[in-house]
Amino acid sequence: MSAADAVGRPATAIDLPALAALDAACFGNPWSLEDYRQELTRSFARLHVVEVAGVLVGMSCSWVVGDEAHLLRIATSCGERRRGRGRALLRGVLDHATAAGCQQVLLEVASSNEAALALYAAFGFVPIGRRNGYYAHPPDDAIVMRRVLSHAPSANHSD
Ligand SMILES: CC(C)(COP(=O)(O)OP(=O)(O)OC[C@H]1O[C@@H](n2cnc3c(N)ncnc32)[C@H](O)[C@@H]1OP(=O)(O)O)[C@@H](O)C(=O)NCCC(=O)NCCS
């Protein structure tokens, strides 16, 4: 993975079909192409993609609202997992939130999603609550996690 691939880039309208396809492959409650198009119009949304050889293999979507950031989506394609791309995407979200002056980052994750739970824990997210029955497809509870931002670069987390 080159340095440019690892960092990724902001999504554009050209990425919409690939974003919707990746989402459909990764989530039981997929966002449509129109959902992603809407994210591109939101001034407070950060929609970021990672490519390998021109193929979109990862994405993250986060919002900055006031002094809080919220991670709404993060995914890497099945054949590209455990290669550090989820880590790179999450690091980008945290660095962006820190630069925007956020005090904390919040997210929800399915209680059975061991991969995501491990990724978030490695970056210092801690569980702060549980939303029973939050997910329908498949049925699951959501764990609410928070990472307090120290306003120092996150580069060494989980490395
Ligand atoms: C969660 C997800 C984004 C991780 O992406 P990834 O590209 O595999 O992440 P990385 O390779 O950077 O892994 C970083 C760390 O996360 C943890 N992790 C990732 N996958 C894991 C798994 N299957 N089991 C346990 N830990 C895992 C590990 O700590 C890993 O570090 P390591 O490889 O050095 O052990 C990916 O599994 C995914 O897209 N899942 C489907 C979508 C999803 O569930 N998103 C989260 C919604 S809340």
The ligand as a Gaussian input file, in Angstrom:
#p B3LYP/6-31G(d) Opt

LIG

0 1
 C      -14.299000      -3.112000      10.992000
 C      -13.500000      -3.002000       9.685000
 C      -13.724000      -1.609000       9.110000
 C      -12.018000      -3.192000       9.982000
 O      -11.322000      -2.945000       8.754000
 P       -9.868000      -3.577000       8.450000
 O       -9.422000      -2.969000       7.173000
 O       -9.903000      -5.060000       8.530000
 O       -9.050000      -2.999000       9.678000
 P       -7.466000      -3.107000       9.967000
 O       -6.810000      -4.082000       9.041000
 O       -6.940000      -1.728000       9.969000
 O       -7.456000      -3.720000      11.446000
 C       -7.145000      -2.906000      12.561000
 C       -7.379000      -3.678000      13.844000
 O       -8.787000      -3.913000      14.036000
 C       -8.940000      -5.185000      14.707000
 N       -9.623000      -6.133000      13.834000
 C       -9.920000      -5.960000      12.522000
 N      -10.593000      -7.040000      12.063000
 C      -10.691000      -7.907000      13.098000
 C      -11.289000      -9.186000      13.241000
 N      -11.908000      -9.809000      12.230000
 N      -11.238000      -9.777000      14.451000
 C      -10.620000      -9.177000      15.487000
 N      -10.011000      -7.949000      15.408000
 C      -10.066000      -7.331000      14.229000
 C       -7.540000      -5.679000      15.011000
 O       -7.154000      -5.113000      16.253000
 C       -6.757000      -5.054000      13.872000
 O       -5.390000      -4.949000      14.115000
 P       -4.431000      -6.197000      13.692000
 O       -4.759000      -6.585000      12.298000
 O       -3.057000      -5.595000      13.837000
 O       -4.726000      -7.281000      14.679000
 C      -13.927000      -4.121000       8.674000
 O      -13.909000      -5.353000       9.334000
 C      -15.291000      -3.902000       8.033000
 O      -15.410000      -3.170000       7.048000
 N      -16.345000      -4.537000       8.588000
 C      -17.679000      -4.420000       7.968000
 C      -18.273000      -3.061000       8.211000
 C      -18.389000      -2.753000       9.683000
 O      -18.776000      -3.585000      10.478000
 N      -18.050000      -1.495000      10.031000
 C      -18.138000      -1.016000      11.392000
 C      -19.535000      -0.573000      11.694000
 S      -19.687000       0.028000      13.369000

